[in-house]
């Protein structure tokens, strides 16, 4: 019987995996940093492929160091840097662009336009957030508008979105070979796209950013068994 639990922390500067026994004692850990990409003032990016590779490495290394197998883990918890946005091709598993990190401010004009056009109050009422560069909606819009082929791929249903929790989970569960495209309400609530009353994506909010609903992960409770 599996008697250990794993905790994966995909953070802004590194990824760490820890293993705990039934009594809550730490029995193993491994941690790796990833590159901070700064193309210009106010822009902050990560390489999603590097993040996944580091995630896979810390998982495997921690298990090897403790002499355990994946089947020895009864559960795996995931915490992540929120608002950091990835858009990738579900057929190939390749990102269309680097992850745009939560600190990035390139979407300031998008946020300002939402306020100027009177959409800010709707976002506040439905999503509980002010229009700001911090959140994911503007980052997705920027990628769709500025990366060659991104809009077309999204409209075909090939390009999908996720914050880093969704990107990691998709790869952990098979990636292009059947990976699960999901998020939880706490991450979804940081996008400016989720209606807090329904706990689902809101078509009016999606329309503000020009985001096809097909891009978005299914929202499920973090304790959902499937």
C-alpha positions in Angstrom: 0.0 0.0 0.0 1.3 3.5 -0.9 2.3 5.3 2.2 3.8 8.5 0.9 2.6 11.8 -0.5 4.4 14.2 -2.8 4.3 18.0 -2.9 5.3 19.8 -6.1 6.0 23.5 -5.9 6.4 25.1 -9.3 7.6 28.6 -8.4 8.7 31.8 -10.0 12.4 31.0 -9.8 12.6 27.3 -9.2 10.7 24.0 -9.0 10.8 21.8 -5.9 9.5 18.4 -5.1 9.2 17.0 -1.5 8.1 13.6 -0.3 6.4 13.0 3.1 5.7 9.8 5.0 2.4 8.9 6.7 3.4 10.8 9.9 4.2 14.0 7.9 8.0 13.7 8.1 9.9 14.8 5.1 11.8 11.9 3.6 13.2 13.5 0.4 13.4 16.6 -1.7 15.0 18.0 -4.8 14.9 21.5 -6.3 16.1 23.1 -9.5 16.1 26.7 -10.7 15.0 27.9 -14.2 16.1 30.8 -16.3 14.5 34.3 -15.9 14.1 35.7 -19.5 14.0 39.6 -19.7 13.6 40.6 -23.3 13.1 44.3 -22.5 12.1 46.6 -19.7 8.9 45.4 -18.0 8.9 42.0 -19.8 9.4 38.8 -17.8 9.3 35.4 -19.4 10.0 31.7 -18.7 10.7 28.8 -21.1 7.8 26.4 -20.5 9.7 23.5 -21.9 12.5 24.2 -19.4 9.9 24.4 -16.6 8.5 21.0 -17.6 11.9 19.4 -17.9 12.9 20.7 -14.4 9.6 19.5 -13.0 10.2 16.0 -14.4 13.8 16.0 -13.2 13.0 17.0 -9.6 10.2 14.4 -9.4 12.5 11.6 -10.7 15.5 12.6 -8.7 13.7 12.9 -5.4 12.2 9.4 -5.9 15.6 7.9 -6.8 17.3 9.6 -3.8 14.7 8.1 -1.4 14.5 4.7 -3.1 10.8 5.1 -3.9 8.7 4.6 -7.0 5.8 6.7 -8.3 3.5 3.9 -7.2 4.6 4.5 -3.6 2.9 7.9 -3.7 -0.8 7.8 -2.7 -1.2 11.4 -3.8 0.6 14.4 -5.3 -0.2 18.0 -4.4 0.7 20.9 -6.7 1.2 24.5 -5.9 2.3 27.0 -8.6 3.2 30.5 -9.6 -0.2 31.9 -10.5 -1.1 34.2 -13.4 2.0 33.0 -15.4 0.4 32.1 -18.7 1.3 29.5 -21.4 -0.3 29.0 -24.8 0.7 25.8 -26.6 -0.2 23.5 -29.5 -2.1 20.5 -28.1 -1.0 18.4 -31.2 2.7 18.9 -30.7 3.0 19.9 -27.1 5.2 22.9 -28.1 4.6 26.3 -26.7 3.6 29.0 -29.2 5.6 31.6 -27.1 7.4 31.8 -23.8 5.4 31.8 -20.6 4.5 35.4 -19.8 5.2 35.7 -16.0 2.9 37.4 -13.5 5.3 40.3 -13.0 5.2 41.2 -16.7 3.7 44.6 -17.6 3.5 44.5 -21.4 -0.3 44.4 -21.2 -0.7 47.8 -19.6 -2.4 49.2 -22.7 -4.9 46.3 -22.7 -5.8 47.0 -19.1 -6.1 50.7 -19.7 -8.3 50.2 -22.7 -10.7 48.0 -20.6 -11.1 50.8 -18.1 -11.5 53.4 -20.8 -14.2 51.4 -22.6 -16.2 50.9 -19.4 -15.5 47.2 -19.1 -13.6 47.4 -15.9 -16.7 47.5 -13.7 -18.0 44.4 -15.4 -14.8 42.5 -14.8 -14.8 43.6 -11.1 -18.4 42.5 -10.7 -18.1 39.1 -12.4 -14.5 38.1 -11.8 -13.8 40.1 -8.6 -10.6 41.6 -10.1 -9.6 45.0 -11.5 -8.2 45.1 -15.0 -4.4 44.8 -14.4 -1.3 43.5 -16.1 -1.0 41.0 -13.2 -3.7 38.6 -14.5 -3.8 36.1 -17.3 -6.5 37.4 -19.6 -4.5 40.2 -21.1 -1.5 37.9 -21.5 -3.5 35.5 -23.6 -4.8 38.4 -25.7 -1.3 39.7 -26.2 -0.1 36.3 -27.5 -3.1 35.9 -29.8 -2.4 39.4 -31.2 1.4 39.3 -31.5 2.5 35.8 -32.1 2.4 34.7 -35.8 -0.3 32.0 -36.3 -1.5 32.0 -32.7 -5.0 33.4 -33.4 -5.5 31.0 -36.3 -4.3 28.0 -34.2 -6.7 29.1 -31.4 -9.7 29.4 -33.7 -8.9 25.9 -35.2 -8.9 24.5 -31.6 -5.2 23.6 -31.7 -3.9 26.3 -29.4 -4.8 25.9 -25.7 -4.0 27.9 -22.6 -3.1 27.3 -19.1 -1.3 28.9 -16.1 1.7 26.8 -15.0 -0.5 24.4 -13.0 -2.4 23.4 -16.2 0.8 23.2 -18.2 2.5 20.9 -15.6 -0.6 18.7 -15.1 -1.1 18.4 -18.9 2.4 17.1 -19.3 2.3 14.9 -16.2 -0.8 13.1 -17.5 0.5 12.4 -21.0 0.9 15.7 -22.8 0.0 15.4 -26.5 -0.9 11.8 -26.0 -4.0 12.4 -23.9 -2.9 14.9 -21.3 -5.7 16.3 -19.1 -6.4 20.0 -19.7 -7.7 21.2 -16.3 -7.3 23.8 -13.7 -8.9 24.5 -10.3 -11.1 27.5 -9.3 -8.3 29.2 -7.4 -6.1 29.4 -10.5 -9.0 30.2 -12.8 -10.0 33.1 -10.5 -6.7 34.8 -11.3 -7.4 35.2 -15.1 -10.2 37.9 -15.2 -12.1 35.3 -17.2 -14.0 33.2 -14.5 -17.4 34.2 -13.1 -17.2 33.9 -9.4 -20.9 33.0 -9.1 -20.9 30.1 -11.5 -17.2 29.1 -11.1 -17.0 28.8 -14.8 -15.6 30.7 -17.7 -17.7 33.7 -18.6 -18.5 34.3 -22.3 -18.8 38.1 -21.9 -15.4 38.3 -20.2 -13.9 36.1 -22.9 -15.3 38.4 -25.5 -13.6 41.4 -23.9 -10.2 39.8 -24.6 -11.1 38.0 -27.8 -10.3 34.6 -26.4 -12.0 31.5 -27.8 -13.6 29.4 -25.1 -12.0 26.2 -26.6 -8.6 27.4 -25.5 -9.4 27.2 -21.8 -9.0 24.2 -19.4 -11.9 22.6 -17.6 -12.3 24.0 -14.1 -12.5 21.3 -11.5 -12.0 21.2 -7.7 -8.4 20.5 -6.7 -9.6 17.5 -4.8 -11.4 16.0 -7.8 -10.5 12.3 -8.2 -10.4 12.4 -12.0 
